[in-house]
Amino acid sequence: QVQLVESGGGLVQPGGSLRLSCAASGFTFSSYGMSWYRQAPGKERELVATITSAGGSTNYGDPVKGRFTISRDNAKNTVYLQMNSLKPEDTAVYYCTPFPPEGYWGQGTQVTVSS
């Protein structure tokens, strides 16, 4: 079965950085685009970034452009999200999923940006 395990979240001060990882299994990872979403309390889930199956093309939501970078390692079945210049409004639970989404979600990893 499909499994997505996110990690790397935590508490960070504004302006700081975090690197999220998502280990995927149960499907042919290298054949799928991947994405990161986030959901803040009381808000809808929001698309953060996408990457094509071979990693040749990426796209970002406007709030994170220029600060976040999505990447992947198909040999390790892992997708990453490097987050720099973090802001309090980046506080959310972050999820990875195939893109376009097919209904598979992991448990997410909490990112809290606060002084």
Salt bridges, closest charged atoms under 4 A:
GLU46 OE1 - ARG38 NE 2.78
ASP62 OD1 - LYS65 NZ 3.01
ASP90 OD1 - ARG38 NH1 2.89
ASP90 OD2 - ARG67 NH1 2.72
